[in-house]
Amino acid sequence: MKPKNKFFGYMLPVFVLGVFMLIIYGAYTPHQKAEIQRVVCVKFKADATQADIDQHLREFASLRREIPDIVGYSAGRVLANESTNGEFDVVHYITFRNEEGIASFTKHPKRLEFVASNKAHWDNILEVNSDIQK
């Protein structure tokens, strides 16, 4: 018969409980609330192809994974109605925790790279920052 090592017998449940607590704590830790939103409206040039617009949307969406200051992101094509007059084709909604997040986003190398590779297809762009009312 092998003698049991009491240390490992006591430490195994403590270790398992510790891992469980870390998982629960991580899942239920309140996150910082988003306070600032940037709306980016883009009008494409007449010669921009559908492939150019699709590439623009994919690359902009990928910025969320590459820039940690972005809390939330959504985008869509502008739906035609009597009040839009075709001013813009695409709208992006980007959410940040604070104004420093927007400043960091604006200067981020990945954003600058995105702008450089896509601006040739843009006819007009409008960026508006606003606070989020809850």
Secondary structure as UniProt FT lines:
FT   HELIX           6..28
FT   STRAND          36..44
FT   TURN            46..47
FT   HELIX           50..66
FT   TURN            68..69
FT   STRAND          70..77
FT   TURN            82..86
FT   STRAND          90..96
FT   HELIX           99..107
FT   HELIX           109..118
FT   HELIX           119..121
FT   STRAND          122..131
//
